[in-house]
């Protein structure tokens, strides 16, 4: 049962991010859950499994031999009309890769939590975002959370986004391993009846279904010459891209409806913090954003006109929202919790470069990399980020990337 002893509000509990995700799954009422535990995701699927055993979730549970089978099981369940869910991270994602990349091409609205962790070698089981960032071009929607409450709320919203007829794509809700997976705080549980109204009727396979009365080919061989050739493949790819672009609108509409029904608001694509009168800004993603906002507040008290831009939706990439935000400032510093090996920078910084070309004037920008392998990104780190970013306004350029935890 939820721990209400430390709270005085109805429907409030004290829990960590993994348990909050499990409560969101319970409220979303999936029909099929497939699991395989892996650090720092393990407790999430353990909570979900316990909820199913206790009757809190009326779902079939498949505890299979590995992550490849996890996603394969969900393919069949989703094609049969089930609302489906799983969670994984790190090596689990890599082992799942083959069915994972097939999922969006078949337009299966599977929801999966990614409890992010750093790369496999050198050996690390601690938090980072390398696993999720490595998969940013697989065609899944990716949404990154800042807080435990946002994990719960965003995961419920993910089912509505994924199953929307203009989208019909799988969704990853990413929350940082260690910092959100095990970070304990108070959260508010929505009422079940309201969540039922918010999500509406399940309709996960109106476009393609395993139905003996309506036989069809699912994921047929395309390409080459003749029937089912390149034109069919192009049609699939074009439709997939259109679904991703539709998702920008649907994600925004879904967040607006969430605020109307539940009274909690989140920037659906990009959050602007103290940006209206800012001369420069730092850009963050995920749980680091709270410390970044605190550092911005301190810098403001010292007379620095700095703001913060938090990316919540990373896939599809919110180009228009970021262009609007960056047009308000004269310099930026981008903080990543992972690396882009090709560019010798962070992947968010790499993507921001494309946005800068949309502006009338090119902004000076620095790449900062921190929080790898579970390292903290503190207010002191963000103070360094703010200082270096602000110096660009005076023409003092810092060569990046700047590795924040290098000498600790």
MIKOLLO-135784 format. One record per residue: residue in one letter; x, y, z of N, C-alpha, C in turn. Coordinates in steps of 0.001 Angstrom, whole numbers, padded with zeros to 6 digits, always signed. Each point is the difference from the previous one (the first is absolute). Layout:
N
aXYZXYZXYZ
...
END
This chain:
408
x+000843-001198+000000-000843+001198+000000+000879+001248+000000
x-000496+001118-000553+000797+001222-000003+000238+000501+001409
x+001174+000584+000218+000355+000541+001307-000577+001402+000130
x-001085+000126+000754-000622+001317+000208+000338+000582+001358
x+000836-000680+000775+000276+000442+001358+000722+001341+000035
x+000784+000293-001032+000786+001225-000011-000687+001137-000731
x-001237-000198-000423-000733+001042-000719-001363+000204+000634
x-000526+001182-000210-001323+000330+000522-001009+000233-001112
x+000427-000138-001243-000887+000257-001114-000626-001294-000485
x-001257+000041-000389-000603-001202-000591+000701-000360-001302
x+000139-001301-000246+000617-000516-001219+001474+000338-000132
x+000648+000447+001091+001435+000267-000069+000755-001145+000655
x+001136-000356-000600+000846-001047+000538+001445+000463-000042
x+000847-000676+000734+001434+000234-000047+000637-001212-000670
x+000691+000223-001102+000582-001120-000731+001147+000492-000866
x+000739-000959-000582+001047+000375-000945-000556-000021-001423
x+000853+000363-000956-000465+000114-001378-000427-001317-000608
x+000659-001086+000386-000395-001295-000552-001371-000423+000498
x-000274+000228+001283-001333-000340+000508-001049+000919-000608
x+000334+001275-000172-000945+000926-000628-000365-000478-001404
x+000991-000493-000742-000275-000536-001335-000928-001200+000078
x+000211-000848+001003-000863-001178+000162-001436+000406+000310
x-000185+001020+000815-001356+000489+000270-000641+000561-001267
x+000800+000664-000835-000533+000503-001269-000466-001151-000880
x+000773-001075-000041-000387-001167-000774-001308-000569+000529
x-000119-000068+001330-001230-000506+000606-001207+000824-000431
x+000165+001315-000004-001107+000887-000358-000340-000074-001488
x+000990-000327-000842-000234-000076-001445-000663-001311-000425
x-000026-001001+000867-000681-001274-000243+000468-000708-001278
x+001265-000363-000081+000433-000783-001163-000575-001413+000054
x-000051-000647-001147-000460-001383-000081+001150-000997+000088
x+001185+000410-000470+001156-000886-000021+001240+000767+000440
x+000741-000573+000936+001274+000546+000448+001036-001105-000138
x+001103+000290-000674+001110-000935-000090+001210+000639+000674
x+000738-000776+000777+001052+000597+000827+001260-000851-000005
x+001107+000686+000238+001267-000623+000345+000780+001052+000785
x+000385-000292+001230+000609+001036+000851+001449+000291-000361
x+000389+001262+000150+001384+000419-000194+000206+001314+000738
x+001122+000155+000665+000307+001216+000755+000165+001182-000949
x-000564+001190+000350-000787+000377+001170-001513-000040-000233
x-000419-000890-000904-001425-000140-000301-000669-001051+000861
x+000750-000897+000613-000547-001234+000575-001199+000218+000910
x+000105+000960+000905-001092+000170+000961-001282+000446-000680
x+000097+000661-001161-001205+000429-000710-000826-001214-000406
x+000632-000962-000692-000776-001154-000435-000348-000917+001177
x+000792+000076+001082-000377-000757+001194-001281+000579+000611
x-000105+001329+000059-001243+000626+000472-001174-000375-000900
x+000206+000080-001313-001078-000341-000925-000418-001453+000184
x+000963-000886+000139-000302-001423+000198-000777-000219+001290
x+000384+000726+001058-000713-000124+001271-001421+000535-000117
x-000153+001108-000725-001342+000558-000186-000900-000984-000744
x+000568-000690-000995-000791-000994-000721-000358-001161+000930
x+000969-000449+000800-000255-001096+000930-001051+000376+001037
x-000021+001269+000405-000953+000468+001007-001347+000380-000594
x-000140-000049-001304-001264+000337-000637-000194+001472-000275
x+001034+000821+000224-000121+001426-000295+000030+000255-001510
x+000658-000890-000747+000034+000095-001451-000566-001297-000554
x-001036+000111-000802-000614-001176-000614+000652-000220-001357
x+001191-000588+000029+000773-000179-001227+000695-001348+000027
x+000252-000539-001192+000848-001176-000113+001451+000429+000150
x+000776-000778+000768+001408+000299+000226+000846-001084-000644
x+000923+000411-000846+000942-000930-000622+001396+000307+000520
x+000525-000903+000835+001366+000124+000512+000865-000917-000851
x+000614+000560-001028+000633-000804-001044+001509-000119+000239
x+000694-000618-000950+001409-000333+000208+000955+001119-000372
x-000503+001086-000557+000876+001105-000361-000770+001091-000708
x+000674+001126-000195-000687+001174-000533-000421-000160-001457
x+000727-000769-000779-000419-000257-001377-001391-000621-000017
x-000232-000940+000909-001317-000634+000094-001046+000942+000574
x+000424+000905+000893-000936+000978+000560-000707+000755-001115
x+000777+000599-000901-000607+000802-001048-000730-000868-001013
x+000505-001198-000267-000676-000896-000936-001373-000406+000514
x-000095-000288+001306-001289-000325+000614-000973+001166-000160
x+000492+001208+000229-000889+001162-000081-000450+000271-001433
x+000827-000337-000974-000438+000124-001395-001278-000807-000224
x+000040-001273+000394-001171-000845-000207-001203+000483+000774
x+000228+000432+001246-001107+000464+000827-000625+001263-000581
x+000840+000945-000444-000519+001251-000560-000756-000256-001297
x+000512-000901-000833-000693-000347-001237-001337-000679+000270
x-000121-000639+001163-001262-000635+000374-000952+000961+000705
x+000395+001269+000131-000886+001009+000557+000268+000400+001432
x+001105-000461+000589+000279+000282+001404+000713+001333+000165
x-000295+000677+001107+000829+001126+000445+001198-000603+000723
x+001215+000425-000361+001196-000697+000452+001007+000945+000636
x+000833-000583+000890+001003+000801+000711+001193-000867+000367
x+001167+000635+000018+001197-000601+000578+000960+001107+000412
x+001134-000398+000551+001044+000942+000420+001345-000690-000121
x+001037+000763-000306+001340-000560-000077+001009+001128+000024
x+001266-000335-000259+001072+000983-000089+001292-000697-000384
x+001024+000786-000346+001351-000491-000192+000091-001242-000868
x+000700-001042+000478+000146-001231-000786-001335-000637-000367
x-001041+000242+000807-001319-000503-000350-000505+000592-001303
x+000235+001298-000184-000361+000652-001258+000803-000572-001159
x+001282-000234+000232+000842-000487-001086-000425-001416-000408
x-000328-000837+000983-000429-001362-000300-001361-000008-000688
x-000805+001006+000273-001336+000129-000579+000029+000614-001396
x+001148+000379-000490+000090+000928-001128-000777-000456-001226
x+000105-001265-000399-000659-000432-001235-001508+000219+000037
x-000743-000539+000985-001436+000276+000020-000315+001444+000360
x+000900+000664+000720-000211+001405+000360-000106+000865-001248
x+000917-000191-000953-000021+000849-001198-001104-000409-000963
x-000547-001201+000129-001129-000402-000830-001304+000628+000490
x-000062+000361+001264-001257+000438+000620-000597+001229-000680
x+000743+001092-000170-000624+001191-000603-000369-000205-001465
x+000774-000803-000739-000328-000248-001392-001331-000706-000163
x-000382-000818+000987-001306-000648-000017-001070+000869+000644
x+000386+001189+000454-000912+000983+000598-000731-000603+001203
x+000769-000626+000888-000572-000617+001194+000141+000955+001171
x-001114+000406+000640+000042+001015+001059+000383-000581+001364
x+001163-000611+000076+000503-000569+001250+000642+001104+000824
x-000236-000002+001304+000611+000967+000911+001072-000712+000814
x+001168+000617+000072+001122-000596+000728+000756+001063+000770
x+000224-000252+001280+000872+000859+000796+001446-000368-000271
x+000846+001008-000167+001438-000199-000054+000594+000692+001228
x+000477-000802+000944+000609+000537+001218+001483+000168-000321
x+000361+001157-000473+001243+000174-000742+001237-000285+000836
x+000998-000570-000671+001299-000266+000621+001091+000187-001033
x+001214+000048+000467+001107+000287-000899+000405-001237-000789
x+000996+000154-000846+000421-001056-000906+000535-001225+000723
x+000132-001072-000749+000330-001299+000587+001457-000108+000419
x+000917+000533-000817+001422-000158+000280+000710+001338-000177
x+000883+000395+000982+000341-000687+001241-001249-000311+000830
x+000056-001081+000765-001164-000489+000711-000627+001076+000876
x-001280+000203-000177-000741+000973+000801-001463-000412+000042
x-000582+000016+001185-001431-000248+000142-000715+001256+000490
x+000716+001122+000021-000562+001221+000551-000624+000890-001073
x-000646+001036+000463-000799+000843-000866+000809+000775-001021
x-000644+000299-001082+000479+000792-001118-001123-000024-001018
x+000232+000491-001186-001041-000063-001038+000521-000617-001290
x+001143-000672+000068+000612-000527-001215-000883-001026-000685
x-000672-000849+000788-000810-001057-000612-001133+000574-000832
x-000769+000919+000578-001125+000580-000733+000469+000850-001175
x+001079+000769+000196+000481+000861-001077+000516-000805-001185
x+000551-001186+000259+000468-000843-001097-001147-000451-000901
x-001234+000023+000519-001148-000513-000739-000891+001119-000547
x+000537+001209-000059-000848+001132-000370-000432-000012-001461
x+000633-000808-000844-000375-000056-001418-000703-001306-000360
x-000668-000613+000936-000699-001258-000286-001474+000197-000303
x-000505+001224+000109-001393+000265-000351-000964-000056+001161
x+000505-000184+001232-000846+000083+001193-000132+001457+000439
x-001121+000341+000605-000153+001273+000691+000789-000085+001296
x+000729+001062+000341+000784+000051+001238-000377+001234+000800
x-000408-000222+001251-000351+001080+000919+000820-000161+001277
x+000663+001072+000438+000895-000031+001157-000618+000767+001169
x+000023-000596+001182-000666+000566+001171+001004+000666+000940
x-000486+001027+000714+000827+000729+000966-000225-000483+001421
x-001240-000393+000345-000349-000303+001381-000752-001321+000087
x-000139-000515+001223-000738-001241+000223-001468+000175-000372
x-000605+001126+000373-001393+000248-000382-000149+000028-001510
x+000968+000579-000677-000072+000050-001460+000142-001387-000616
x+000756-000890+000649+000088-001377-000461-001384-000642+000004
x-000705+000141+001117-001333-000600+000122-000960+000587-001027
x-000063+001308-000069-000962+000655-000881+000326-000250-001477
x+001281+000078-000352+000383-000159-001403-000237-001422-000487
x+000183-000976+000886-000198-001383-000401-001463-000282-000320
x-000900+000578+000776-001427-000137-000322-000302+000679-001330
x+000519+001213-000177-000234+000717-001252+000544-000761-001195
x+001074-000772+000202+000638-000704-001112-000958-000953-000700
x-000893-000641+000757-000942-000935-000625-000962+000740-000931
x-000434+001172+000427-000907+000782-000862+000728+000488-001254
x+001249+000418+000154+000778+000466-001142+000247-001135-000982
x+000459-001140+000520+000360-001132-000861-001199-000505-000794
x-001175-000054+000659-001175-000605-000615-000821+000968-000837
x+000405+001258-000057-000724+000973-000808+000081-000386-001476
x-001105+000082-000711-000039-000468-001390+000916+000785-000927
x+000335+001222+000370+000916+000782-000821+001460-000311+000309
x+000239-000835+000995+001368-000321+000423+000272-001489-000173
x-000612-000848+000827+000176-001453-000047+001479-000372-000062
x+000728+000427+001012+001429-000277+000107+000355-000332+001444
x+001065-000780+000210+000403-000319+001370+000653+001192+000680
x-000109+000030+001333+000499+001125+000788+000945-000506+001085
x+001167+000621+000086+000899-000179+001137-000171+001167+000960
x-000351-000300+001245+000067+000995+001064+001309-000240+000738
x+000919+000955-000108+001351-000155+000537+000119+000724+001336
x+000406-000736+001029+000335+000678+001254+001350-000486+000488
x+000780+000939+000530+001402-000254+000292+000176-001049+001081
x+000832-001003-000328+000346-001001+000988+000692+000619+001194
x-000278-000547+001183+000530+000451+001281-000674+001289+000471
x+000048+001061-000801-000507+001285+000486-001518+000034+000059
x-000667-000566-000977-001457-000077+000060-000469-001411+000339
x+000709-001012-000461-000449-001369+000290-000044-000267+001496
x+000980+000539+000743+000068-000245+001443-000228+001262+000828
x-000237+001117-000657-000267+001240+000725-001403-000010+000578
x-000109+000201+001321-001273-000119+000708-000593+001385+000251
x-001288+000144-000280-000698+001255+000235-001493-000275+000090
x-000758+001024+000281-001458-000125+000019-000551+000181-001400
x-000968-000836-000351-000693+000145-001274-001504-000116+000237
x-000750+000530-000933-001457-000065+000044-000473-001034-001013
x-000804-000946+000470-000579-000997-000891-001320+000511-000554
x-000168+000017-001309-001297+000396-000568-001085-001012+000352
x-001236+000444-000017-001131-000905+000212-000142-000936-001203
x-000282-001267+000281-000108-000993-001062-001078+000376-001010
x-001146+000472+000474-001089+000335-000914+000406+001124-000961
x+000779+000957+000516+000439+001104-000855+001018-000476-001030
x+000892-000911+000398+000955-000547-000953-000734-000794-001080
x-001015-000751+000404-000798-000745-000984-000614+000946-001024
x-000547+001117+000470-000592+000982-000914+001067+000633-000891
x+001166+000256+000584+001091+000646-000737+000510-000895-001129
x+000187-001283+000276+000547-000915-000995-001048-000481-000996
x-001247-000106+000436-001047-000455-000895+000107-001481-000306
x-000744-000435-000994-000018-001406-000372+001322-000417-000642
x+000434-001206+000305+001199-000538-000628-000293-000305-001467
x+000910+000410-000865-000154-000284-001425+001402-000039-000595
x+000688-001114+000225+001416-000053-000317+000306-000648-001333
x-000984-000606-000658+000327-000723-001238-001050+000197-001081
x-000565+001202-000094-001016+000258-001026+000594-000062-001412
x+001338+000218-000107+000624+000061-001321+000549-001344-000444
x+000399-000833+000951+000571-001304-000331-000299-000931+001170
x-000471-001219-000271-000443-000857+001094+000164-001464-000353
x+000291-000783+001032-000007-001451-000139-001434-000473+000205
x-000699-000233-001096-001416-000348+000046-000271-001075-001051
x-000368-001228+000416-000235-001071-000979-001135+000299-000958
x-000926+000885+000383-001093+000368-000887+000389+001105-000981
x+001170+000579+000213+000464+001082-000890+001496-000191-000241
x+000399-001053-000691+001422-000311-000161+000730+001075-000797
x+001237+000230+000391+000833+000979-000692+001463-000331+000261
x+000870+000558-000820+001438-000116+000226+000450+001129+000918
x+000791-000343+000990+000541+000996+000923+001504+000071-000209
x+000500+001193-000283+001421+000217-000257+000489-000852-001171
x-000654+000122-001161+000420-000812-001160+001336+000480-000555
x+000635-000853-000783+001265+000371-000633-000262+001050-001075
x+000708+001123+000078-000135+001070-000994+001371+000370-000526
x+000019+000736-001115+001255+000386-000624+000241-000798-001262
x+001095+000279-000650+000298-000707-001235-000945+000408-001119
x-000315-000934-000887-000852+000281-001141-001318-000750+000120
x-001003+000467-000722-001274-000690-000038-000928+000440+001112
x-001132-000727+000201-000977+000347+001044+000654+000029+001373
x-000425+000953+000795+000602+000136+001325+001407+000538-000049
x+000334+000697-001064+001361+000477-000209+000280+001324+000684
x+000907+000803-000596+000440+001238+000648-001134+000959+000329
x-001028+000098-000863-001070+000962+000248-000739-000333+001291
x-000184-001284+000285-000641-000389+001258+000869+000391+001187
x+001300-000258-000113+000916+000345+001084+000009+001503+000238
x+000039+000771-001086-000010+001459+000124-001285+000465+000675
x-001121-000619-000357-001273+000387+000605+000020-000231+001514
x+000564-001113+000408+000123-000276+001432+000877+001043+000693
x+001156+000274-000607+000915+000970+000610-000634+001395+000086
x-000667+000410-001074-000624+001317-000014-001090+000086+001058
x-000785-001050+000151-001050-000029+001007+000573+000045+001406
x+001102-000718+000203+000652+000001+001312+000475+001406+000360
x+000646+000663-000946+000452+001376+000254-001175+000932+000280
x-001103-000190-000725-001183+000830+000241-000551-000242+001394
x-000001-001256+000445-000461-000301+001349+000854+000671+001055
x+001300+000031-000220+000892+000671+000953-000304+001497+000058
x-000219+000613-001146-000311+001425+000007-001377+000268+000611
x-000956-000883-000271-001308+000127+000650+000125-000071+001516
x+000975-000775+000462+000167-000180+001438+000309+001317+000708
x+000669+000926-000649+000275+001297+000626-001307+000678+000409
x-000983-000035-000890-001308+000582+000315-000734-000819+001054
x+000016-001321-000148-000742-000854+000922+000586+000067+001406
x+001323+000050+000105+000637+000134+001318-000439+001301+000663
x-000044+001070-000776-000424+001297+000548-001463-000044+000427
x-000862-000539-000846-001420-000100+000347-000213-000884+001223
x+000748-001067+000101-000143-000915+001128+000408+000676+001300
x+001073+000762-000018+000414+000731+001205-001018+001071+000382
x-000576+000656-000996-001033+001004+000291-001207-000650+000673
x-000418-001161-000495-001130-000695+000587+000337-000512+001395
x+001238-000436+000211+000423-000444+001333-000111+001150+001003
x+000474+001174-000388-000085+001156+000891-001462+000329+000305
x-000851-000058-001011-001411+000319+000217-000659-000980+000966
x+000327-001277-000116-000670-001011+000810+000635-000176+001377
x+001350+000114+000071+000687-000364+001237+000690+001173+000692
x+000061+001147-000671+000532+001194+000639+001507+000084+000081
x+000716-000926-000622+001467+000060-000016+000449+000262-001425
x+000908+000968-000151+000416+000393-001344+001483-000245-000198
x+000332-000407-001198+001384-000182-000421+000133+000562-001412
x+001159+000577-000280+000254+000384-001383+000099-001274-000823
x-000822-000174-001009-000030-001281-000707+001231-000275-000841
x+000581+001035-000577+001137-000181-000907+001267+000610+000577
x-000053+001296+000293+001156+000744+000492-000473+000943+001102
x+000675-000042+001138-000324+000910+001104+000959+001185-000024
x-000546+001202+000126+000805+001213+000094-000056+000508+001440
x+001164+000093+000643+000074+000432+001394+000785+001305+000090
x-000672+001054+000441+000580+001329+000181+000708+000454-001281
x-000666-000202-001112+000620+000239-001301-000405+001322-000631
x-001120+000578+000421-000548+001153-000720+000965+001174-000080
x+000744+000269+001070+000937+001131-000012+001446-000465+000068
x+000262-001260-000342+001346-000558+000118+000880+000429-001170
x+001291+000216+000292+000984+000242-001046+000587-001310-000521
x+000051-001006+000868+000547-001293-000401-000699-001097+000788
x+000206-001240-000427-000748-001097+000615+000834-001270+000015
x-000349-000875+000947+000541-001356-000001-001124-000950-000405
x+000372-001091-000654-000975-000971-000490+000233-001314+000715
x-001076-000589+000537+000092-001238+000774-001031-001005-000497
x+000138-001239+000490-000959-001054-000285+000001-000965+001177
x-001177-000412+000454-000089-000966+001078+000107+000601+001385
x+000400-000829+000973-000065+000373+001414+000995+001076+000388
x+001043+000215-000787+000959+001058+000313-000646+001382-000001
x-001152+000120-000632-000614+001312-000218-000332+000713+001289
x-000343-000747+001060-000306+000641+001280+001188+000738+000568
x+001172-000644-000011+001215+000665+000470+000352+001170-000906
x-000260-000145-001304+000259+001101-000920-000861+001214+000301
x-001263-000226+000330-000889+001116+000335+000446+000685+001284
x+000426-000794+000990+000500+000596+001245+001214+000885-000277
x+000892-000489-000867+001192+000783-000319-000369+001278-000747
x-001004-000080-000862-000472+001201-000702-000547+001007+001005
x-000749-000465+000993-000544+000901+001016+001121+000711+000762
x+001039-000748+000365+001139+000592+000715+000695+001031-000885
x+000214-000344-001258+000661+000935-000915-000837+001254-000206
x-001311-000150-000036-000881+001163-000141+000152+000948+001190
x+000114-000571+001196+000190+000822+001191+001314+000779-000058
x+000942-000526-000759+001302+000657-000159+000034+000931-001209
x-001147+000182-000633-000104+000953-001095+000202-000575-001388
x+000163-001326-000109+000196-000612-001308-001353-000245-000683
x-000121+000442-001221-001254-000170-000738+000046-001310-000794
x-000164-001107+000747+000107-001324-000580-001331-000723+000157
x-000326-000855-000940-001197-000830+000075+000353-001448-000288
x-001032-000828-000028+000206-001435-000244-001047-000499-000984
x+000424-000871-000896-000890-000670-000946+000093-001496+000269
x-001125-000613+000383-000005-001448+000241-000721-000697-001146
x+000657-000980-000575-000618-000819-001042-000720-001159+000671
x-001304-000083-000191-000759-001143+000506-000206-001039-001099
x-000512+000427-001130-000181-000904-001134+001221+000104-000899
x+000755-001105-000104+001215-000005-000812-000235-000638-001359
x-000946-000929-000057-000412-000605-001257-001515-000070-000018
x-000686+000591-000986+000577+000756-001096+000676+001270+000507
x+001000+000468-000727+000777+001144+000446-000824+001273-000141
x-000146+000778+001088-000885+001178-000021+000681+001222-000607
x+000271-000060-001278+000755+001042-000688-000633+001381+000156
x-001297+000117-000244-000653+001313+000053+000034+000577+001406
x-000278-000824+001015+000004+000490+001383+001390+000444+000421
x+001026-000735-000417+001366+000382+000360+000454+001242-000763
x-000401+000109-001250+000342+001199-000765-000581+001238+000658
x-001237-000097+000462-000646+001121+000683+000727+000355+001289
x+000394-001011+000756+000678+000262+001273+001391+000595-000216
x+000757-000559-000935+001370+000467-000212+000042+001395-000612
x-001074+000402-000682-000040+001339-000589-000014+001092+001077
x-000235-000377+001255-000084+000987+001084+001349+000311+000643
x+001056-000780-000315+001274+000159+000699+001145+000210-000990
x+001190+000307+000567+001157+000333-000820+001139-001011+000137
x-000135-000956+000912+001026-001030+000175-000612-001155+000773
x+000544-001198-000202-000545-001170+000682+001117-000941+000449
x-000298-000743+001061+000832-001110+000437-000888-001222+000120
x+000373-001113-000614-000834-001200-000047+000636-001069+000879
x-000771-000508+000962+000507-000992+000939-000588-001361-000352
x+000866-000957-000302-000396-001362-000348+000430-000971+001093
x-000775-001110+000111+000379-001091+000897+000412-001238-000813
x+000474+000232-001198+000463-001064-000889+000889+000644-001049
x+000564-000832-000867+000938+000534-000979-000410-000395-001409
x+000375+000842-000953-000069-000340-001420+001427-000285-000447
x+000313-001261-000235+001370-000369-000336+000441+000620-001321
x-000937+000179-000913+000370+000525-001319+000424+001460+000066
x-000643+000774+000867+000201+001439-000001+000865+000500+001149
x+000422-000873+000919+000764+000440+001173-000759+001083+000765
x-001249-000339+000336-000862+000919+000733-001140-000822+000566
x-001008+000663+000567-001199-000692+000434-001015-000070-001130
x-000875-001012-000020-000980-000128-001088-001022+001131-000027
x-000391+000531+001156-000930+001130-000011+000675+001213-000638
x+001257+000241+000362+000757+001090-000627+000061-000184-001509
x+000247-001233-000432+000063-000298-001436-001298+000378-000692
x-001123-000341+000619-001306+000300-000603-000295+001500+000020
x+000459+000675+001049-000241+001441+000098+000692+000746-001133
x+001107-000551-000510+000680+000649-001112-000926+000183-001202
x-000874-000984-000218-000948+000124-001116-000975+001140+000238
x-000390+000223+001254-000927+001085+000320+000671+001348-000228
x+001270+000098+000333+000689+001282-000125+000013+000503-001436
x-000026-000903-000954-000010+000416-001401-001351+000566-000422
x-001024-000167+000825-001307+000564-000309-000118+001464+000448
x+000951+000449+000812-000059+001351+000549+000612+001013-000947
x-000403+001263+000132+000543+001055-000838+001476+000225+000286
x+000387-000126+001279+001397+000152+000375+000453-001254+000744
x+001167-000507-000343+000540-001202+000633+000439+000327+001425
x-000449-000794+000955+000353+000222+001396+001267-000767+000363
x+000878+000586+000813+001106-000781+000551-000542-001058+000961
x+000601-001192-000025-000507-001115+000795+001159-000847+000509
x-000167-000561+001195+001004-000878+000603-000674-001317+000377
x+000706-001102-000197-000463-001317+000437+000608-000335+001349
x-000864-000352+000966+000434-000478+001313-000482-001437+000169
x+000865-000854+000509-000350-001400+000226+000230-000312+001472
x-001054-000504+000663+000116-000313+001429-000959-001102+000388
x+000123-000459+001232-000926-000988+000522+000177-001379-000569
x+001160-000312-000584+000212-001326-000554+000203-001015+001131
x-000467-001226-000229+000196-001110+000943-000455+000353+001407
x-001115+000716+000092-000588+000304+001297+000556+001205+000704
x+000963+000696-000595+000534+001203+000630-001088+001062+000117
x+000092+000803+001046-000985+001056+000212+000368+001235-000815
x-001014+000731-000417+000198+001331-000573-000598+000975+000994
x+000845+000647+000772-000430+000817+001124-000215+001451-000401
x-000467+000776+000968-000118+001427-000220+001331+000650-000319
x+001081-000518+000602+001332+000532-000294+000389-000266-001449
x-000338-001194-000499+000272-000279-001406-000768+000962-000901
x-001264+000210+000331-000806+000897-000825+000473+001438+000119
x+000561+000369+001144+000569+001344+000115+001157+000173-000977
x+000801-001055-000173+001085+000040-000986-000564+000101-001410
x-001071-000764-000254-000637+000052-001320-000497+001411-000285
x-000670+000597+000972-000552+001344-000185+001117+001016-000214
x+001065-000117+000798+001111+000946-000138+000630-000092-001390
x+000290-001222-000446+000639-000167-001306-000916+000438-001136
x-001297-000288+000128-000944+000390-001038-000132+001519-000071
x-000059+000649+001160-000122+001454+000033+001198+000723-000575
x+001189-000567+000159+001208+000637-000515-000015+000121-001515
x-000792-000844-000648-000063+000074-001458-000547+001336-000479
x-000832+000637+000822-000564+001302-000379+001084+001055-000130
x+001101-000171+000749+001116+000943-000072+001076-000475-000970
x-000299-001046-000748+000957-000496-000976+001029-000953+000558
x-000149-000405+001269+000936-000962+000595-000523-001410-000271
x+000529-000618-001021-000518-001279-000438+000700-001151+000714
x-000777-000963+000451+000515-001218+000616-000115-001137-001002
x+001094-000704-000222-000027-001127-000925-000597-001215+000690
x-001003-000591-000626-000628-001178+000570+000449-001274-000682
x-000406-001142+000532-000907-000094+001145+000714+000227+001324
x-000758+000471+000973+000491+000158+001367-000518-001200+000799
x+000923-000787+000562-000364-001218+000752-000100+000374+001476
x-001234+000070+000507-000243+000600+001309+000549-000828+001157
x+000005-001318-000125+000415-000850+001129+001389-000599-000198
x+000779+000576-000898+001232-000651-000414+001002-000171+001135
x+000127+000956+000898+001041-000030+001032-000565-000306+001385
x-001136-000661+000054-000623-000255+001299+000214-001447+000436
END
